[in-house]
Amino acid sequence: MRAIIVEDEIPAREELEYLVESYSEIEVTHSFDDGLDVLKFLQEQETDVIFLDINIPSLDGILLASTISKFTKRPYIVFTTAYKEHAARAFELEAFDYVLKPYDEKRIAAMLSRLEAAYQRDQTEANILDNRPNAPLQEGEVHAKSSNRINLKKNDKIIVTDVNDIYYAEASEKVTLVYTMNEEYTMQMSITEFQAHLPEDMFFRCHRSFTVNLTKIHEIVPWFNQTYLLRLKDLKAEIPVSRSKVKAFRQIMQL
């Protein structure tokens, strides 16, 4: 498991690196003191976890984390800061943890243990999903991909829905949120599983966390790092296209 530390105070950076190496098998590969330098690094290389201070030059930790949260492959983010007031925003960004300075050694050790366990669990689940055969679905969730109709669940009811009525789907922890013009449905499956039951010529997996109905796209907006935001007909939602999907998206949309 690889990590980077983003911290502009040398003593704090050195202390955190010492604690990470003392209480975990995590390898700290790089350290940074500037938010823009981190973005440049992540454009070329991947890391598994970022220990992120909030008060850093060029691009503060919250804005940096907000940008990283839209990446196709998102590292775990552990905020390390002296400021309590950003905790709510940090967890909106699905940060793994929020650790206050000065560091408490037992607190750090416990966080690292949970972090390594989460990493191992997620790796195992990803391997199982990648290697398993197409298992039969539970009754009442999603029916055959060849059909133009799909069964969605809401309040214990099964709603038979035309696939063209689906605008987009979004991964949310272990479930998938499915949006039509007027409704939101929660499916007890991953977005990868849900995507497998949609027509390939109509739905595009534009991001790790999003799949979009191509026929519902109203506007394609140039965005950060030569990517796009997609605005849909009838809805206010903005759907990101990740860097890894840009080439395929351009080909599909003939851009």
C-alpha positions in Angstrom: 0.0 0.0 0.0 1.5 3.3 -1.1 1.0 6.7 0.4 1.9 10.4 -0.1 2.0 13.0 2.6 0.9 16.6 1.9 2.1 18.8 4.6 3.9 22.2 4.5 5.3 22.0 8.0 8.5 19.9 8.1 8.2 18.7 11.8 4.6 17.6 11.3 5.5 15.9 8.1 8.4 14.0 9.6 6.4 13.0 12.7 3.6 11.6 10.6 5.9 9.7 8.3 7.6 8.2 11.4 4.2 7.1 12.8 3.0 5.6 9.5 6.2 3.6 9.2 6.1 2.5 12.9 2.5 1.4 13.0 1.8 0.1 9.5 3.2 -1.6 6.4 2.2 1.5 4.4 5.1 2.9 2.3 5.3 6.7 2.1 6.7 7.2 -1.4 6.5 11.0 -1.7 5.9 14.1 0.3 4.6 17.5 -0.9 4.1 20.9 0.6 1.9 22.4 -2.3 -1.5 21.4 -3.5 -0.8 22.0 -7.2 2.3 19.8 -7.1 0.1 17.0 -5.8 -2.3 17.4 -8.8 0.6 17.3 -11.2 1.9 14.1 -9.5 -1.5 12.4 -9.6 -1.8 13.1 -13.3 1.2 10.8 -13.9 1.2 8.4 -11.0 -1.3 6.7 -8.7 -1.2 6.3 -4.9 -3.4 4.3 -2.5 -3.7 6.9 0.3 -3.1 10.6 0.8 -2.4 12.1 4.2 -3.6 15.6 3.5 -3.2 18.8 5.5 -5.8 21.5 4.8 -3.8 24.7 5.2 -1.3 24.3 2.3 -0.2 26.7 -0.5 -1.6 27.1 -4.0 -4.6 24.8 -3.5 -6.0 24.1 0.0 -6.7 20.6 1.1 -10.4 20.8 0.8 -10.3 22.0 -2.8 -7.7 19.4 -3.6 -9.7 16.6 -2.1 -12.8 17.8 -4.0 -10.9 17.5 -7.2 -9.4 14.1 -6.4 -12.9 12.8 -5.5 -13.8 13.0 -9.2 -10.9 10.8 -10.3 -11.7 7.5 -11.8 -9.5 5.7 -9.2 -9.8 7.6 -6.0 -7.2 7.1 -3.2 -8.2 7.0 0.4 -7.9 10.5 1.9 -7.0 11.1 5.6 -7.1 14.7 6.6 -4.4 15.7 9.1 -5.1 19.2 10.4 -5.3 21.6 13.3 -8.7 22.9 12.3 -11.9 21.2 13.6 -14.3 23.3 11.6 -13.7 21.5 8.2 -14.7 18.0 9.5 -18.2 18.1 8.1 -17.0 19.1 4.6 -14.3 16.5 4.7 -16.7 13.7 5.3 -19.0 15.0 2.6 -16.0 14.3 0.3 -16.0 10.7 1.7 -12.7 11.2 3.5 -11.5 8.0 5.3 -10.7 9.9 8.5 -10.1 13.4 10.0 -7.1 13.5 12.4 -6.4 16.5 14.5 -3.0 17.9 15.4 -1.1 17.6 17.6 -1.0 13.9 16.7 -2.1 11.4 19.3 0.0 8.3 18.8 -2.7 5.8 19.8 -5.2 7.6 17.5 -2.9 7.4 14.6 -2.1 3.7 15.2 -5.8 2.9 15.3 -6.5 4.8 12.1 -3.7 3.1 10.3 -5.0 -0.3 11.4 -8.5 0.5 10.1 -7.0 1.9 6.9 -5.0 -1.3 6.1 -8.1 -3.4 6.9 -10.3 -1.3 4.6 -7.7 -1.6 1.8 -7.5 -5.3 2.1 -11.3 -5.7 2.1 -11.7 -3.5 -0.9 -9.0 -5.3 -2.9 -10.6 -8.6 -2.1 -14.1 -7.4 -3.2 -12.7 -6.0 -6.4 -10.9 -9.3 -7.2 -14.1 -11.3 -6.6 -16.1 -9.0 -8.8 -13.6 -9.1 -11.6 -13.3 -12.9 -11.6 -16.8 -14.2 -10.8 -19.1 -15.7 -13.5 -22.4 -14.0 -14.3 -24.5 -15.1 -11.3 -28.3 -15.0 -11.5 -29.8 -11.9 -10.1 -32.2 -11.8 -7.1 -35.8 -11.6 -8.1 -37.2 -8.1 -8.3 -33.9 -6.3 -8.9 -32.9 -6.2 -12.6 -34.0 -8.4 -15.5 -32.4 -9.3 -18.8 -30.1 -6.9 -20.6 -31.7 -7.7 -23.9 -35.0 -6.3 -22.7 -36.0 -2.6 -23.2 -37.6 -2.8 -19.7 -35.9 -2.9 -16.4 -37.2 -3.5 -12.9 -36.3 -0.9 -10.3 -37.1 -1.0 -6.6 -38.6 1.8 -4.5 -40.2 1.4 -1.1 -40.3 -2.4 -1.5 -42.2 -2.0 -4.7 -41.0 -3.2 -8.1 -41.4 -0.4 -10.8 -41.2 -1.8 -14.3 -39.3 1.0 -16.2 -38.4 1.7 -19.8 -34.6 1.8 -19.9 -34.8 5.1 -21.9 -36.5 6.7 -18.9 -33.2 6.3 -16.9 -31.1 9.4 -17.1 -28.1 8.3 -15.1 -26.9 6.1 -12.3 -24.5 6.9 -9.5 -22.4 4.7 -7.2 -23.0 5.4 -3.5 -21.0 3.1 -1.2 -22.5 -0.4 -1.7 -25.6 0.6 -3.6 -26.4 2.3 -6.9 -28.7 5.3 -7.1 -30.7 5.4 -10.3 -32.4 8.6 -11.6 -35.3 9.1 -13.9 -36.9 12.5 -14.6 -39.0 12.5 -11.5 -37.8 9.6 -9.3 -34.7 8.2 -7.5 -34.3 4.5 -7.0 -31.8 2.6 -4.7 -30.5 -0.7 -6.1 -28.8 -3.1 -3.8 -25.9 -3.8 -6.2 -22.7 -2.1 -7.4 -22.8 0.2 -10.4 -20.7 -2.3 -12.3 -23.5 -4.9 -11.8 -26.2 -2.5 -12.7 -24.3 -1.3 -15.9 -24.2 -4.9 -17.1 -27.9 -4.9 -17.5 -28.2 -1.7 -19.6 -28.0 -1.4 -23.4 -24.4 -0.8 -24.4 -25.3 1.5 -27.2 -27.3 3.8 -24.9 -25.4 3.9 -21.6 -21.8 4.9 -21.1 -19.7 4.4 -18.0 -18.2 7.9 -18.0 -16.7 7.7 -14.5 -15.9 5.2 -11.8 -19.1 6.4 -10.0 -21.4 7.3 -12.9 -23.0 5.8 -15.9 -25.1 8.1 -18.2 -27.8 7.7 -20.8 -26.2 9.2 -23.9 -29.6 10.2 -25.3 -30.2 12.5 -22.3 -27.1 14.6 -22.7 -28.0 18.3 -23.4 -24.6 20.0 -23.0 -20.9 19.0 -22.9 -18.9 21.4 -20.8 -15.1 21.5 -21.0 -13.7 21.0 -17.5 -10.6 20.5 -15.5 -7.6 18.7 -17.1 -9.2 18.3 -20.5 -12.2 16.4 -19.2 -15.9 17.3 -19.4 -19.0 17.9 -17.3 -22.3 16.6 -18.8 -25.5 18.5 -18.3 -28.7 16.5 -18.9 -32.1 17.4 -20.3 -34.7 18.1 -17.7 -32.3 17.6 -14.7 -29.9 19.9 -12.9 -27.3 17.2 -12.3 -23.8 17.6 -13.7 -22.1 14.3 -14.5 -18.2 14.1 -14.8 -16.3 12.4 -17.5 -13.1 11.0 -16.0 -9.7 11.3 -17.7 -9.5 7.6 -18.5 -12.9 7.8 -20.3 -12.4 11.0 -22.3 -11.0 9.3 -25.4 -13.8 6.8 -25.6 -16.4 9.5 -24.9 -15.0 11.7 -27.7 -15.2 8.8 -30.1 -18.8 8.0 -29.2 -19.9 11.6 -29.4 -17.8 12.3 -32.5 -16.0 15.2 -30.8 
